[in-house]
């Protein structure tokens, strides 16, 4: 990957898809049932949309989830690796289920 490809964030991709389709932030936010401010935050990389919203964005613009959310997926996988802990024989089943969810 070259430098230009690594600079492409999920937010920049959402903005690009929206502007290419001629939609305003207000219009896309309405389609996604979120506020314009939430969409603006995504496009400015303040935060990321949840996985269900990413699915809606992919459906609306006809793109694959892997292409749109590569950055988000990597962050989620990294976070999962950080939060993994070895099983303790004294843990209860309920604690294991809670930790997994």
C-alpha positions in Angstrom: 0.0 0.0 0.0 1.3 3.4 -0.8 1.0 6.5 1.5 -2.1 7.8 -0.3 -4.0 4.5 0.2 -3.2 4.5 4.0 -4.5 8.0 4.4 -8.0 7.0 3.3 -10.1 6.8 6.4 -13.7 5.5 6.7 -14.9 9.0 7.2 -13.2 10.2 4.0 -14.7 7.3 2.1 -18.2 8.1 3.4 -17.8 11.8 2.4 -16.5 10.8 -1.0 -19.5 8.4 -1.6 -22.0 11.0 -0.4 -20.6 13.8 -2.6 -20.2 11.6 -5.6 -23.9 10.7 -5.4 -24.8 14.4 -5.0 -26.3 14.0 -1.5 -26.1 16.5 1.3 -25.2 15.5 4.8 -28.9 16.1 5.8 -30.1 13.8 3.0 -27.8 10.9 3.9 -28.4 11.3 7.6 -32.1 11.0 6.9 -31.6 7.8 4.9 -29.5 6.4 7.8 -31.8 7.6 10.6 -29.1 9.6 12.3 -28.5 13.3 12.9 -26.6 15.4 10.5 -24.1 16.1 13.3 -23.4 12.3 13.7 -22.7 12.0 10.0 -20.5 15.1 10.1 -18.5 13.5 13.0 -18.0 10.4 10.9 -16.8 12.3 7.9 -14.4 14.3 10.1 -13.1 11.0 11.7 -14.2 12.2 15.2 -15.8 8.7 15.6 -17.1 5.9 13.4 -20.6 4.6 12.6 -21.7 1.3 14.2 -21.6 -1.9 12.2 -25.3 -1.8 11.3 -25.0 1.7 10.0 -21.9 0.7 8.0 -24.0 -2.0 6.4 -26.7 0.5 5.4 -24.1 2.8 3.9 -22.7 -0.1 1.9 -26.1 -1.0 0.7 -27.0 2.6 -0.3 -23.9 3.1 -2.3 -23.3 -0.4 -3.6 -19.9 -1.0 -2.0 -18.5 -3.9 -0.1 -18.1 -3.7 3.7 -14.4 -4.7 3.4 -13.7 -1.8 1.1 -15.5 0.8 3.3 -14.7 -0.3 6.8 -11.2 -1.7 6.6 -10.0 0.8 9.2 -12.9 0.1 11.6 -12.5 -3.6 11.3 -8.7 -3.3 12.1 -9.5 -1.2 15.1 -12.1 -3.7 16.3 -9.8 -6.6 15.9 -7.0 -4.8 17.7 -9.3 -3.9 20.6 -10.5 -7.6 20.8 -6.9 -8.7 21.0 -6.2 -6.2 23.8 -9.2 -7.3 25.9 -8.6 -11.0 25.6 -7.6 -12.6 28.9 -6.9 -16.2 29.8 -9.6 -18.3 31.2 -9.5 -18.6 35.0 -10.9 -21.8 36.4 -12.6 -19.8 39.1 -14.5 -17.7 36.6 -18.2 -18.4 36.5 -20.1 -19.1 33.2 -22.0 -15.8 33.6 -18.7 -13.8 33.9 -17.4 -15.5 30.7 -20.6 -14.7 28.8 -20.6 -11.1 30.1 -16.9 -10.7 29.1 -17.6 -12.1 25.6 -20.6 -9.8 25.0 
